[in-house]
Amino acid sequence: MVALLPNIFSVLIMTEFILGNFANGFIALVNCIDWVKRQRMSSADQILTALAISRIGLLWVILINWYTAVLRTGLYSLEVRTVVHVAWAVSNHFNIWFATSLSIFYLVKIANFSSFIFLYLKQRVKSILLVIILGTPVFLVPHITVLCLDENMRTNEYEGNITQKTKLKGVFHLSFMTLFTLVNFIPFSISLTSCLLLIISLWKHLKKIQLNLKGSQDLSTRVHIRAMQTVVSFLLLHVSYFLALIISVWNSERLKNQLFVMLCEVLAMLYPLSHSFILIWKNKKLRSYLKNIRKIIRLPYH
């Protein structure tokens, strides 16, 4: 069974890669076609398109890392590893922050709270999201800098005794892991808070509807239930992705084990793949385009 695991993981990684590129490419293509037709793009579609493009980049980086680290270890030099890790840091940064922006956008548009802060967010949501996207490179630059220093310290030989060299490498690696956790934990916490607030708002609204209608299941109730299911699914996938990232970094010594590398990458690919399909299922326009494609494909068989 253990001997079959690499093959099973390889099939899973390739399947996730193909499906993930299809889902995210579909989202980006549909929104771009709609943009050309209407000569305008809504804020939600802009975020979805940017998120889809960043996820395509993330999927390719994960695949390249799997190929060079597991299948072609001879190609995994310091230069290649540094380039792959920097590319991964950039794509992961924009992926997680665009997802965070989407969570904030859904919270502001769907939820209903009477607090002053929430009403302020509702009025200034576009400006706030723009500031978030333009301001987040402040976290990216030091992350990439520490990452490159950590890679060099762990690979190159330096003069001096072994104890000093080991301590210096340990300090740089601990700094990288701490900064990595902090950089990813901030947007994760925002997304988590947004999702929990949205669930609370939907739950209150659902309870109010059921109370007024004495438990009858009207269209609005079903819509809110589906929205809550979507939010919970997103939250669970985001948690699994975040945990996969943290485990892979804080257990870096185990990355010498190919099975551990492949397991982490299977879990990492699951989030941008599954969440994109959930977004297609939740978005009426994307779902309509998908139905039209299915009709065209089935047309010759009728």
N, C-alpha and C positions, 0 to 999 in steps of 0.2 A: 504493500500500500504506500509506504514512504517513497518508493522508487517512482510511483505514478504521480506523486504530488507535483513535481516540476512541470509535467505535461498538462496536468489539470489546471495549474495556475497559468501556464502559457496560453491555453485555450481561453480561459476566463479573461485574461488581460487583452488578448486580441479581440474577443467578442465585445468587451466593454469599450475598447478603443473605437471599433467600427460603429457601434450603436451610439456612442457618445458624440462622434463627429457628425453622424447623420442628424441626431436630435438638435445639436447646437447649430449645425450648418443650416438646418431647416428653419430654425428660429430667425437667424440672421438674414437668410435669403428672403423669407416671407416679409419681414419688416422692411427690408430694402426695396422690394417690389412695391409694397404698399406706399412707401415713401415717395417713389418715383411717380406713382399714379396720383397721389393726393398732394404732392409737393409740400408735405409737412409730416412730422413724426411726433407723436405724443411723448410725454416724459417717460411713461411706463415702457413704451416701445424702445426709446433710446437706451434706457437702462438694460432692458432685455437683450438688445442687440449687442451692446458693449459686453455684457456678461457672457453671452454666447461666444463671442470672438475670443474673449480671455480664456474661456474654458476649452476651446479648440486648441489654443496655444498650450494650455496646461496638459491636456491629453497627449499632445505630441512630445512634450518634454518628459512626461512620465514614461512614455513608450521608448524614447531614446535612452533614458537612464536605465530602463530594464534591459534594453538590447546591449548596451555597452558594459553594464555592470554584471550581467548574468550570462549572456550568450557570447559576448566578445570581450572578455576581461582584458585581453591584451591591448585593446584600444582605450582602456580606461586610465589614461595617464592623468597627471596633475592638471594639465591644460584643459583636457576634455572634461574632466570632473568639475573643474572650476566654472567652465562655460555652461555646462549643464545645470549646475547648482544655481548659478546666477540667473539663468533663463527660468529655472523653476521658481526662484524667489520672486522674480518680476511677475510671471504669469499667476502665481499663487496670490501675490499681493493684490493685483487688480481683480482677480476672481473673487477673493473673499470680501473685498471692499465694495465691489459692484453688487454682490449678494447682500451685503449689509445695507447698501442704499436701497435695494429692492424691498428689504424687510421694513425699513423706515417708511418708504413710500406706501406700501400696503397698510402699515399701521395707521398712517395719517389719513389715508383715503377711506379705509373701511371702518376703523374703530370710531367709537363715539364716547368721548370723555368731556366733562365740563370744566376741567382745570384750565387755568390761564396759560400754563406752559404748553399744553396740548393745542389749544386754540392758536397760540403763536406759531407753533410748528406747522399747523394746517395752513396758515396764511403765508408762511415763508418757506414752504417745503422745497421749492425749486432752488432757491438761493442756498439753503442749508445743504442740500445734496451736492450742489456745485462746489461749495467750500470743502465738503468732505473729500470729493474726488480730487480736487486740485491741491488739497493740503496733506493728503496721505503720503505723498513721496517723502515727506519729512521722516517718516518711519522707514521707508524703503532704502534710502541712502546709507544710513548707519548699519542697517541690516546687511546690505551687500558688502560694505567695507569690512565688517567683522567676519563675515562668511569667508571672504577671500583671504584674510589674515589667518583665520583658523585652518583653512585648507593648506596654506603654505607652511604653517607651523607644524602641522601633523605629517607633512610629507618631506620637507627639506631637512637636511642635516645642518646643525649649527655647531660652531665651536663652543667648547666649555664642557664641564663635567656633566654626567648623565643626570644627576639630581637636579641641577639648575635647569637643564633642558626639559626634563619631564615636568617640573613645576611650571615652567613658562608655557608649555603646551597645554597643561591642565587649566591654567588661568584663562588662556585664550578660548579654549573649548567651552569652559564653563560660562564665559562671557557670551559666547555665541548662542549657547543653548538657552541662557536666561533671556537674552534679547529676542531670540526666536519665539520663545513662549509668550513674552510680553507683547510682541508685535502681532501675533496671531490671536492672543487672548482678548485684546481690546475690541477688534471688530466682532469676534465671536460673542463677547459679552453684550455688545449692542444688539446683535441679531437675536440673541437669546432673550434679552429684555423685550425687544419689539414683538417677538413671537408670543411670549407669555402675556404681554399686555393685549395683544390681538385676540388671543384665546379667551382671556377674561372678558373683553368687550363682547365678543361673539357669544360667549356663554350667558352673559347678562341679557343680551338682546334676545337670545333664544328662549331664556326663561321668561322674559317679559311677554313674548309672543305666545308662548304656551299657556301662560297665566290668563292672558286676555281672551284667547280662543279656546280656553279650557282643554288644552292638550291636543287640539286638532293639528294635523300635519298639513299646513298650507304650503304654497310654493316658496314663500319667503323663508319658512322654517327649513325646508329641504336645502335651499341655497346656502343658508348659514351653516347647516350641518356639513355640507360638502366643503365649504370654505374652512371650517375647523379641521376637517380631516386632512386637507391640503397643508395647513399650517403645521399640524402635528407631524406629518410625514417629512416636511422640510426640516423641522426642528430635530427629528431623530437622525436624518441623514447628515445634517450639519454637525451634530454631536459625534457621529461615527467618523466623519472626515477629520474633525479637529483632534480626536483621540488618536487616529492613525498617524497624524503628523507629529504629535507630541511623543508618542511611543517610538516612532522611527528615529527621532532626534535624541531623546534621552537614553535610548538603548543602541547607540551608534556602534558599539563594539559588536553587537549581534548582526550588524549589517554585513559582516564577513560571511554569514550564513546565507546562501542564495535563497533558501526557502523563506527565510524571514523577510528578505528584500521583496520577494514576489508577493508574499502575503500583504505587506504594507502597501504595495502598489495596487493590488486588487482592491483593497479597502479604499485607497485614495481615489481610484477611478470611479468607484461606485457612486460617490456624491455628485460630481458634475454630470454623470450619465443619468442617474435616476431623477435628480431634481429637475433636469431639463425636460424629461418626459412628463413630469408632473406639471411643469409650467405650460407645456403644450396642451395637456388635458384640461387645465384650468382656464386657459385663454380661449375665448370664443372664436376669435379671428384665426388663430393658429389651428384650432380644431376643425374649423370650416375648410381651410386650405387642405388639411390632411384628408378630410372626407372626399374632397374633389379629386385629389390625387388617386385615392383608392378607387373612385368611380372610373377614372380614366384607365387605370391599370386593368380593371375588370371588364371594360367595354368590349374588347375583342372576343371575349369568351361568351357573350350573350348572342 
